[in-house]
Amino acid sequence: MALKFKKKFAHKSNYGGTRSTKDIDYIVIHYTGNSGDTALNNCKYFQGASRGASAHYFVDGGKYVYKSVAVNRVAWAVGGCYSTVGAAGNYYKKCTNANSLSVEMCNSVGKVPANVRDQTIELVKFLMQKYGVPASHVIRHWDVNGKNCPMPWIGADNNGWKTFKNAIGGQSVKYTTVKKTSSKNAIRWMQGKLNSLASGADIAVDGEWGPATQKKLERYWKQLGWKKGSYAGKKTCTALYKNRKK
């Protein structure tokens, strides 16, 4: 079923400033901690001032996915630190409010209902493809700072979370164009491929398109006997996927 969105934006006091969508590196899964709540009711709550928190999307398995914060705005969803004991908080200071999208699952106390889980899977696959986020960067609030969220899916060996990750894992992100304005994950992918395929010294795989990345790409084009350009288009991306060296 195709996703349908409704906008019900939070009060401006509940989220941060603007950002480039190319800075989106992670998708974080949460739960509201309530029983019987809806995406719409949560959005209405955050339309009140000074709630001190926010999320980009709310999901309840209904007709619509509700958008509460624009993706080019910083939601306040993964700040602070609750625990870094064991596997908890493994992404602390790596995943931040500034580089993540947050998805809140409603009505999920004790167990995530099938319709909520399925809609979350569909939404996450959509976001992965749109913003170039790999499945390995779809994580839980618990993974970020050790908060028990989403409670039914926390822990290092949680079957519910494993099932969810398997469901989104089949959705591989495939890049057909990589430009200076592309997501950092897209640029990292290209940089890694160029290091393995193009001659010369390796470049930093940091998601930043600087002079070294441009020169490495131009070296790859020369290696293939192609004219140089300003970005990696479909032809170049296809060659990178096929691991062409000449």
LINLIN-V956593 format. One record per pair of residues at least 4 apart in sequence whose ideal C-beta (glycine too) atoms are under 6 Angstrom apart, sorted by the first residue. I is the first residue (numbers start at 0). J is the second residue. D is the distance in Angstrom with one decimal. If there is no record, write none. Layout:
BEGIN
i & j & d
I & J & D
I & J & D
END
This chain:
BEGIN
i & j & d
2 & 64 & 5.8
2 & 121 & 5.9
2 & 125 & 5.9
3 & 63 & 5.1
4 & 64 & 5.3
4 & 66 & 5.7
5 & 63 & 4.4
5 & 65 & 5.4
6 & 66 & 4.9
7 & 42 & 3.6
7 & 65 & 5.4
9 & 13 & 4.4
9 & 14 & 5.9
9 & 45 & 3.9
9 & 53 & 5.0
9 & 67 & 4.9
9 & 68 & 5.6
10 & 46 & 5.5
10 & 48 & 4.8
12 & 48 & 4.7
12 & 49 & 5.2
13 & 45 & 5.5
13 & 50 & 4.9
13 & 53 & 4.4
14 & 53 & 4.5
14 & 68 & 4.9
14 & 72 & 5.3
14 & 74 & 5.3
15 & 73 & 3.4
16 & 73 & 6.0
17 & 71 & 5.6
18 & 22 & 5.2
18 & 73 & 5.7
20 & 70 & 5.8
20 & 71 & 5.7
21 & 182 & 4.8
22 & 98 & 5.4
23 & 100 & 5.8
23 & 130 & 4.6
24 & 98 & 4.4
24 & 183 & 5.9
25 & 94 & 4.4
25 & 99 & 4.1
25 & 136 & 4.7
26 & 100 & 5.0
26 & 123 & 5.8
26 & 126 & 5.6
26 & 132 & 5.4
26 & 137 & 4.7
27 & 77 & 5.7
27 & 99 & 5.0
27 & 101 & 4.9
27 & 138 & 5.9
27 & 140 & 5.8
28 & 102 & 5.6
28 & 139 & 5.3
28 & 149 & 6.0
29 & 101 & 5.9
29 & 103 & 4.7
29 & 140 & 4.9
29 & 148 & 5.3
29 & 149 & 5.9
30 & 104 & 4.7
30 & 107 & 4.4
30 & 148 & 5.9
30 & 149 & 3.5
31 & 36 & 5.7
31 & 103 & 5.4
31 & 105 & 5.2
34 & 108 & 4.6
35 & 106 & 5.7
36 & 40 & 5.6
36 & 105 & 4.9
36 & 106 & 5.7
37 & 59 & 4.9
37 & 105 & 5.9
38 & 57 & 3.7
38 & 59 & 4.3
38 & 65 & 4.1
38 & 105 & 5.5
41 & 57 & 4.8
42 & 57 & 5.9
42 & 65 & 4.9
42 & 67 & 4.9
45 & 50 & 5.5
45 & 53 & 5.8
45 & 67 & 5.5
52 & 75 & 5.1
53 & 68 & 5.1
53 & 74 & 4.5
53 & 75 & 5.1
54 & 67 & 5.9
54 & 74 & 5.4
54 & 76 & 5.1
54 & 101 & 4.2
54 & 103 & 4.4
55 & 68 & 4.8
55 & 74 & 5.3
55 & 100 & 5.1
55 & 101 & 5.3
56 & 64 & 5.8
56 & 66 & 6.0
56 & 102 & 4.7
57 & 65 & 4.6
57 & 67 & 6.0
57 & 103 & 4.9
58 & 64 & 5.7
58 & 104 & 5.4
58 & 115 & 6.0
58 & 118 & 5.1
58 & 119 & 5.1
59 & 105 & 4.0
59 & 106 & 5.9
60 & 114 & 3.0
60 & 115 & 4.3
60 & 118 & 5.0
64 & 122 & 5.5
68 & 72 & 5.2
68 & 74 & 4.4
73 & 96 & 5.1
73 & 97 & 5.4
74 & 101 & 5.2
75 & 96 & 5.9
76 & 101 & 3.8
77 & 96 & 5.7
77 & 143 & 4.5
78 & 96 & 5.9
79 & 144 & 5.9
80 & 91 & 5.9
80 & 144 & 4.8
81 & 144 & 5.4
81 & 145 & 4.1
81 & 146 & 4.5
82 & 87 & 4.6
82 & 88 & 5.7
82 & 145 & 3.0
83 & 88 & 3.7
83 & 91 & 5.7
83 & 145 & 5.9
86 & 155 & 3.9
87 & 141 & 5.9
87 & 145 & 3.7
88 & 144 & 5.3
88 & 145 & 3.9
89 & 142 & 5.7
90 & 94 & 4.2
90 & 138 & 5.8
90 & 142 & 5.0
90 & 143 & 4.9
91 & 144 & 5.4
94 & 99 & 5.3
94 & 143 & 4.9
104 & 115 & 5.2
104 & 119 & 5.7
104 & 149 & 5.9
107 & 111 & 4.5
107 & 115 & 5.9
110 & 151 & 5.5
111 & 115 & 5.5
111 & 116 & 4.8
111 & 151 & 5.2
120 & 166 & 4.8
120 & 167 & 6.0
123 & 137 & 5.9
123 & 167 & 5.4
124 & 167 & 5.8
124 & 170 & 4.3
126 & 130 & 5.8
127 & 132 & 4.8
127 & 170 & 5.9
127 & 172 & 5.8
130 & 182 & 5.6
131 & 172 & 5.6
131 & 182 & 3.7
131 & 184 & 4.4
131 & 185 & 4.4
132 & 136 & 5.1
132 & 184 & 6.0
133 & 172 & 5.9
134 & 167 & 5.4
134 & 168 & 4.8
137 & 167 & 6.0
138 & 142 & 4.0
140 & 146 & 5.1
140 & 148 & 3.9
141 & 153 & 4.3
147 & 153 & 5.5
151 & 159 & 5.7
152 & 157 & 5.3
152 & 159 & 4.8
152 & 160 & 4.2
164 & 168 & 5.8
174 & 185 & 5.1
174 & 236 & 5.4
175 & 233 & 5.1
175 & 236 & 5.5
176 & 232 & 5.6
177 & 181 & 4.9
177 & 185 & 4.9
177 & 189 & 4.6
177 & 231 & 4.3
178 & 230 & 4.2
179 & 208 & 4.4
181 & 185 & 4.0
181 & 186 & 5.8
183 & 206 & 2.9
186 & 206 & 4.7
186 & 208 & 5.5
187 & 204 & 5.2
187 & 206 & 4.7
189 & 231 & 5.7
190 & 202 & 5.8
190 & 204 & 4.5
190 & 212 & 6.0
191 & 204 & 5.1
192 & 196 & 5.9
192 & 239 & 4.2
193 & 197 & 4.7
193 & 215 & 4.7
193 & 219 & 5.7
194 & 201 & 4.5
196 & 244 & 5.4
197 & 215 & 5.6
197 & 218 & 5.1
197 & 219 & 4.0
199 & 218 & 5.6
202 & 211 & 4.6
202 & 212 & 5.8
202 & 215 & 5.0
208 & 212 & 4.9
217 & 227 & 4.6
220 & 225 & 4.3
220 & 227 & 4.9
231 & 235 & 4.1
231 & 236 & 5.6
238 & 243 & 4.2
END
